[in-house]
Amino acid sequence: MYSFESRIRYSETGSDGKLTLLSLLNYFQDCAIFHSEDLNVGVEYLEKIHGVWVMNSWQIDIDRYPKLGEQVRIQTHPYDFKLCLGSRNFGMVDKDGAMTAVANTLWTFLNTDTGRPMKPTSEMIDSYGIEPPYEMEYLDRKISFVGVGESLDPVEVKNHHLDTNQHVNNAQYVAVACDYLPEDFIIRRMRATYHKSAVLGDLLYPVVYREKEETVGVALCDAQGSPYANIEFCECR
């Protein structure tokens, strides 16, 4: 288990003074990056072997959102590697040891020269190690929407959406999708699947589905309707 301590900053909170979903996602991503960097299999190592980990899916279950100033511990561990795939859990723990949020993720390791999947090196797998998965409800990673969604104005990909891979960061898709939630919607579960990468100047065409009162789905698509990402928000779990 890898972890680091932090304190909820004002810049990480919303209008209610609590941690936002985007900030929670960023904490989890940073924890994975710190883990890799501290094991010397991080960004520079990946550049040398022409590899990159690409997010396939998120599932985040949230018990509560910590308030401004709260002390928290963010933790992560891989629990499975199969061929080009890696599965990793995340958690955020408060000062009393209670888990405020847990997450399950699936990643694909790609060759940056060919864009094709490849197996991670034995050095990487040995460095990370394997620990048992969290006890949480593991949902199907497939997200499908029923009915006809509402098509809205496209969003242009800007520089602030990009990460070091020059693609839209996975958390930024979620941030865009959050703009289509009702004002009083409290996210208790978020699922996201990623189908292809958007780059600078691309247009994300949102299609919003509100088939259930407690659930909102957002497909962020290209001009032909093929999804970059599908995101589902639930007020209950």
JOVENPE-V59614 format. One record per pair of residues at least 6 apart in sequence whose C-alpha atoms are under 6 Angstrom apart, sorted by the first residue. I is the first residue (numbers start at 0). GAP is how many residues later the second one is. Records with the same first field share a line. If there is no record, write none. Layout:
I->GAP ; GAP
This chain:
0->75 ; 76
1->73 ; 74
2->71 ; 72
3->69 ; 70
4->67 ; 68
5->65 ; 66
6->62 ; 63 ; 64 ; 65
7->60 ; 61 ; 62
8->59
11->7 ; 11
12->6 ; 7
13->6
16->50 ; 51
17->47 ; 48 ; 49 ; 50
18->46 ; 47
35->6
49->61 ; 62
50->59 ; 60 ; 61
51->57 ; 58
52->55 ; 56
53->53 ; 54
54->52
55->50 ; 51 ; 137 ; 138
56->48 ; 49 ; 135 ; 136
57->47 ; 133 ; 134
58->44 ; 45 ; 131 ; 132
59->42 ; 43 ; 129 ; 130
60->40 ; 41 ; 127 ; 128
61->39 ; 126
62->37 ; 38
63->36
70->24
71->21 ; 22
72->19 ; 20
73->17 ; 18
74->15 ; 16
75->13 ; 14
76->11 ; 12
77->9 ; 10 ; 52
78->8 ; 9 ; 51 ; 52 ; 53 ; 54
79->6 ; 7
82->36
83->24 ; 25 ; 33 ; 34 ; 35
84->22 ; 23
85->20 ; 21
86->18 ; 19
87->17
88->14 ; 15
89->12 ; 13
90->10 ; 11
91->7 ; 8 ; 9
92->6 ; 7
108->8 ; 9
109->6 ; 7 ; 8
148->58 ; 59 ; 60
149->57 ; 58
150->55 ; 56
151->54
153->49 ; 50 ; 51
154->48 ; 49
155->45 ; 46 ; 47
156->43 ; 44 ; 45
157->42
160->7 ; 11
161->6 ; 7
162->6
166->30 ; 31 ; 32
167->30 ; 31
185->49
186->47 ; 48
187->46 ; 47 ; 48
188->44 ; 45
189->42 ; 43
190->40 ; 41
191->38 ; 39
192->36 ; 37
193->35
194->33 ; 34
195->32
203->16 ; 17 ; 18
204->15 ; 16 ; 17
205->13 ; 14
206->11 ; 12
207->9 ; 10
208->7 ; 8
209->6
213->20 ; 21
214->18 ; 19
215->16 ; 17
216->14 ; 15
217->12 ; 13
218->11
219->7 ; 8 ; 9
220->6 ; 7
